[in-house]
Amino acid sequence: MDAALAKKEDQFIQIAHWEGISFLLLLGIAMPLKHFFHIPVAVSIVGAIHGLLFIAFCYYLFVMLTEVKWSFKRCVIAFLLGFLPAGTFFIRKSPR
């Protein structure tokens, strides 16, 4: 794998991890603040950040499929991991 593709894969892994962190923050902090302490602004802020990161995650996943040449199966698994709390932390780089 050349350096440009390796960099794109590294960027995807970073986005995936940030997306996972934002999902955990949304579920573990923002949602309890909204429902138990009646502070809905937390969900508005963290939810918007998580939404942007999920869109970036999906875009980079498309890049992994088309440019880095990840298999379709691997991309589907990565996409499904994006719906599980902490699932994106299990996405790994290709062996070099």
Contacts in CASP RR format, 6 or more apart in sequence:
PFRMAT RR
TARGET T0000
AUTHOR 0000-0000-0000
METHOD contacts of the structure
MODEL  1
MDAALAKKEDQFIQIAHWEGISFLLLLGIAMPLKHFFHIPVAVSIVGAIH
GLLFIAFCYYLFVMLTEVKWSFKRCVIAFLLGFLPAGTFFIRKSPR
1 9 0 8 1.000
1 68 0 8 1.000
1 94 0 8 1.000
1 96 0 8 1.000
5 67 0 8 1.000
5 68 0 8 1.000
6 96 0 8 1.000
8 60 0 8 1.000
8 63 0 8 1.000
8 64 0 8 1.000
8 67 0 8 1.000
8 68 0 8 1.000
9 64 0 8 1.000
9 68 0 8 1.000
9 93 0 8 1.000
9 94 0 8 1.000
10 93 0 8 1.000
11 60 0 8 1.000
12 57 0 8 1.000
12 60 0 8 1.000
12 61 0 8 1.000
12 63 0 8 1.000
12 64 0 8 1.000
12 68 0 8 1.000
12 91 0 8 1.000
13 91 0 8 1.000
13 92 0 8 1.000
13 93 0 8 1.000
15 53 0 8 1.000
15 56 0 8 1.000
15 57 0 8 1.000
15 60 0 8 1.000
16 57 0 8 1.000
16 60 0 8 1.000
16 78 0 8 1.000
16 82 0 8 1.000
16 88 0 8 1.000
16 89 0 8 1.000
16 91 0 8 1.000
17 88 0 8 1.000
17 89 0 8 1.000
18 53 0 8 1.000
19 50 0 8 1.000
19 53 0 8 1.000
19 54 0 8 1.000
19 56 0 8 1.000
19 57 0 8 1.000
19 82 0 8 1.000
19 88 0 8 1.000
20 53 0 8 1.000
20 82 0 8 1.000
20 85 0 8 1.000
20 86 0 8 1.000
20 87 0 8 1.000
20 88 0 8 1.000
20 89 0 8 1.000
22 46 0 8 1.000
22 47 0 8 1.000
22 49 0 8 1.000
22 50 0 8 1.000
22 51 0 8 1.000
22 53 0 8 1.000
23 50 0 8 1.000
23 82 0 8 1.000
23 85 0 8 1.000
23 86 0 8 1.000
23 88 0 8 1.000
24 85 0 8 1.000
24 86 0 8 1.000
25 46 0 8 1.000
25 50 0 8 1.000
26 43 0 8 1.000
26 46 0 8 1.000
26 47 0 8 1.000
26 50 0 8 1.000
27 85 0 8 1.000
29 42 0 8 1.000
29 46 0 8 1.000
30 42 0 8 1.000
30 43 0 8 1.000
30 45 0 8 1.000
30 46 0 8 1.000
30 47 0 8 1.000
31 43 0 8 1.000
33 39 0 8 1.000
33 42 0 8 1.000
33 43 0 8 1.000
34 40 0 8 1.000
34 42 0 8 1.000
34 43 0 8 1.000
54 82 0 8 1.000
57 82 0 8 1.000
57 88 0 8 1.000
58 79 0 8 1.000
61 75 0 8 1.000
61 78 0 8 1.000
61 79 0 8 1.000
64 70 0 8 1.000
64 74 0 8 1.000
64 75 0 8 1.000
64 78 0 8 1.000
65 72 0 8 1.000
65 75 0 8 1.000
68 94 0 8 1.000
70 78 0 8 1.000
70 94 0 8 1.000
78 88 0 8 1.000
78 91 0 8 1.000
81 87 0 8 1.000
81 88 0 8 1.000
81 90 0 8 1.000
81 91 0 8 1.000
82 88 0 8 1.000
END
